[in-house]
Amino acid sequence: MPNSSLQPTQISVPKIAIIGGGLTGLFTATLLERAFSQMNDQKIKDKALVPEITIFEKSRSVGRLATRYRSDSLTNKNWQWAFGAQFFTAKSASFQQFIEPWLQTGLLQPWCAQVVSLMPMAANNQTPDIHFKEQWGSTQARYISTPKMTSWGRALADELQHSTVKFNTRIAPLAGYKQTLANKTSNKTELFDKNGNSLGHFDWVICTVPNGQAVELMADSGFSECAKITEPTMQACYSLMLGWNENQALPEALSCLDTAWDVACVQDSIIDRIFIEHHKPEHHALLPSMTIHARNDWSEQHVDDDIDTIKAKLLEVAQQALNWNAESAPSQVDCHRWRYAATVTASHKEQLGVLVDDERQWIVSGDWCGQGNIESCYQMAAQMAAAMV
Ligand SMILES: Cc1cc2nc3c(=O)[nH]c(=O)nc-3n(C[C@H](O)[C@H](O)[C@H](O)COP(=O)(O)OP(=O)(O)OC[C@H]3O[C@@H](n4cnc5c(N)ncnc54)[C@H](O)[C@@H]3O)c2cc1C
């Protein structure tokens, strides 16, 4: 008889589906691969337990950290706008450790922005009031991905070893599954695309889409934690993107202090923050580009308004904040509506955390289960990996 301790253990490969290729989905796949790899290291003679992970993403790209650019046909240079998340924090030691390899390669970089407080000009006042507020990095570091905000998502996807990303694949609601659960012989879930084509059977299904979309996916599915999905409230955000030609005069407000500023926190206005894109690390070759985020409460109130009306309104307010004239007016103007941008968390309320249905082996998560930022995507991914492994 051979020594049983030398025999490979018969363990089936867990098939895992991740719905959504945003940062929560990518972090989850990364952490699961690492967790399985660590488990295998501890089993010297055992058969390796390799997860088979499929990320289903309805769009053409991963990461959803949005970058838009436009090329100038005269100079061949680009305007570029990170019109979703501008930066992220890494307050916890575990997230600091997680981002370290990309800091080493320079793909992630700290943005030590000079931040000002800006009061737009009123009717009787000819100039905006601008004061130095802080320099990022002196107390809390903020990071960006270079050369584009989308670069990190692509790098994360490229580094996955046991995961496949299926683009342009929108997962259909899991509603029909409720009826079949009683009859099924295994714990596997069959997923379908929006055309009703089967995408295979999975041991675990992890949903990482925004909560408005998670409600639709999970409605009538029997998911045990369904009621909790609607607990966090999401607010919209409008992003205004402005660009200037090479050698064009820039608005006066940019040069009113001794040192150049990079970020403005706007007071008493429907716009919240102004970000100077071409001042960011590794962004100096860009043509002058600026992203402006409207306030979330104002964006939510106007979420269904005509986008051209919104663009005109934001442009008018931006002009009062930046004080441009005919020569220094932007040559490029674009506007984007984010329906689900900010998670409203009451500070007294505990974070929701990931929602787990052990019977079905389904997990629902996303940044909205935490504080609605990139660091929360990581925290939720870590919770999911722990819940599964
Ligand atoms: C305007 C704006 C400003 C922000 N500013 C900051 C900031 O300064 N700092 C910060 O840390 N965070 C910021 N954030 C938040 C940050 O962008 C998010 O926390 C993060 O991108 C969320 O990632 P996620 O993976 O949880 O969700 P998402 O990025 O929404 O990913 C979900 C993915 O699921 C896909 N999907 C949806 N439905 C389906 C389906 N049925 N089938 C298949 N795929 C599907 C979507 O296409 C999407 O790619 C900002 C966000 C916005 C919009």
The ligand as a MOL file (V3000), in Angstrom:
LIG
                    3D

  0  0  0     0  0            999 V3000
M  V30 BEGIN CTAB
M  V30 COUNTS 53 58 0 0 0
M  V30 BEGIN ATOM
M  V30 1 C -17.1740 61.2010 -10.5010 0
M  V30 2 C -16.5240 60.2360 -9.5450 0
M  V30 3 C -15.5030 60.6550 -8.7150 0
M  V30 4 C -14.8760 59.7750 -7.8390 0
M  V30 5 N -13.8410 60.2020 -7.0660 0
M  V30 6 C -13.1790 59.3210 -6.2870 0
M  V30 7 C -12.0160 59.7110 -5.5910 0
M  V30 8 O -11.5560 60.8410 -5.7010 0
M  V30 9 N -11.3700 58.7800 -4.8080 0
M  V30 10 C -11.8210 57.4970 -4.6950 0
M  V30 11 O -11.1950 56.6980 -3.9940 0
M  V30 12 N -12.9180 57.1030 -5.3520 0
M  V30 13 C -13.6030 57.9800 -6.1450 0
M  V30 14 N -14.6990 57.5740 -6.8440 0
M  V30 15 C -15.2260 56.2260 -6.6000 0
M  V30 16 C -14.4750 55.1410 -7.3530 0
M  V30 17 O -14.4280 55.4330 -8.7170 0
M  V30 18 C -15.2420 53.8600 -7.0970 0
M  V30 19 O -15.1650 53.5610 -5.7130 0
M  V30 20 C -14.7510 52.6370 -7.8340 0
M  V30 21 O -14.4230 52.9140 -9.1740 0
M  V30 22 C -15.8570 51.5850 -7.7700 0
M  V30 23 O -15.4020 50.3720 -8.3210 0
M  V30 24 P -16.3580 49.0960 -8.3320 0
M  V30 25 O -15.5980 48.0190 -8.9590 0
M  V30 26 O -16.9370 48.8410 -6.9750 0
M  V30 27 O -17.6050 49.5180 -9.2340 0
M  V30 28 P -17.6250 49.8740 -10.7710 0
M  V30 29 O -16.4230 50.6120 -11.1520 0
M  V30 30 O -18.9620 50.4800 -11.0030 0
M  V30 31 O -17.5490 48.4510 -11.5060 0
M  V30 32 C -18.6800 47.6650 -11.7460 0
M  V30 33 C -18.5430 47.0710 -13.1390 0
M  V30 34 O -19.6580 46.1990 -13.3590 0
M  V30 35 C -19.9990 46.2780 -14.7210 0
M  V30 36 N -21.3850 45.7730 -14.8130 0
M  V30 37 C -22.5270 46.3510 -14.3500 0
M  V30 38 N -23.5910 45.5500 -14.5880 0
M  V30 39 C -23.1080 44.4400 -15.1910 0
M  V30 40 C -23.7110 43.2420 -15.6800 0
M  V30 41 N -25.0480 43.0190 -15.5720 0
M  V30 42 N -22.9280 42.3060 -16.2600 0
M  V30 43 C -21.5830 42.5080 -16.3790 0
M  V30 44 N -20.9480 43.6300 -15.9350 0
M  V30 45 C -21.7140 44.5710 -15.3460 0
M  V30 46 C -19.8330 47.7450 -15.0580 0
M  V30 47 O -19.6570 47.9520 -16.4360 0
M  V30 48 C -18.5850 48.1160 -14.2510 0
M  V30 49 O -17.4030 48.0130 -15.0150 0
M  V30 50 C -15.3260 58.4330 -7.7560 0
M  V30 51 C -16.3510 57.9980 -8.5960 0
M  V30 52 C -16.9360 58.8780 -9.4950 0
M  V30 53 C -18.0110 58.3760 -10.4270 0
M  V30 END ATOM
M  V30 BEGIN BOND
M  V30 1 1 1 2
M  V30 2 1 2 3
M  V30 3 2 2 52
M  V30 4 2 3 4
M  V30 5 1 4 5
M  V30 6 1 4 50
M  V30 7 2 5 6
M  V30 8 1 6 7
M  V30 9 1 6 13
M  V30 10 2 7 8
M  V30 11 1 7 9
M  V30 12 1 9 10
M  V30 13 2 10 11
M  V30 14 1 10 12
M  V30 15 2 12 13
M  V30 16 1 13 14
M  V30 17 1 14 15
M  V30 18 1 14 50
M  V30 19 1 15 16
M  V30 20 1 16 17
M  V30 21 1 16 18
M  V30 22 1 18 19
M  V30 23 1 18 20
M  V30 24 1 20 21
M  V30 25 1 20 22
M  V30 26 1 22 23
M  V30 27 1 23 24
M  V30 28 2 24 25
M  V30 29 1 24 26
M  V30 30 1 24 27
M  V30 31 1 27 28
M  V30 32 2 28 29
M  V30 33 1 28 30
M  V30 34 1 28 31
M  V30 35 1 31 32
M  V30 36 1 32 33
M  V30 37 1 33 34
M  V30 38 1 33 48
M  V30 39 1 34 35
M  V30 40 1 35 36
M  V30 41 1 35 46
M  V30 42 1 36 37
M  V30 43 1 36 45
M  V30 44 2 37 38
M  V30 45 1 38 39
M  V30 46 1 39 40
M  V30 47 2 39 45
M  V30 48 1 40 41
M  V30 49 2 40 42
M  V30 50 1 42 43
M  V30 51 2 43 44
M  V30 52 1 44 45
M  V30 53 1 46 47
M  V30 54 1 46 48
M  V30 55 1 48 49
M  V30 56 2 50 51
M  V30 57 1 51 52
M  V30 58 1 52 53
M  V30 END BOND
M  V30 END CTAB
M  END
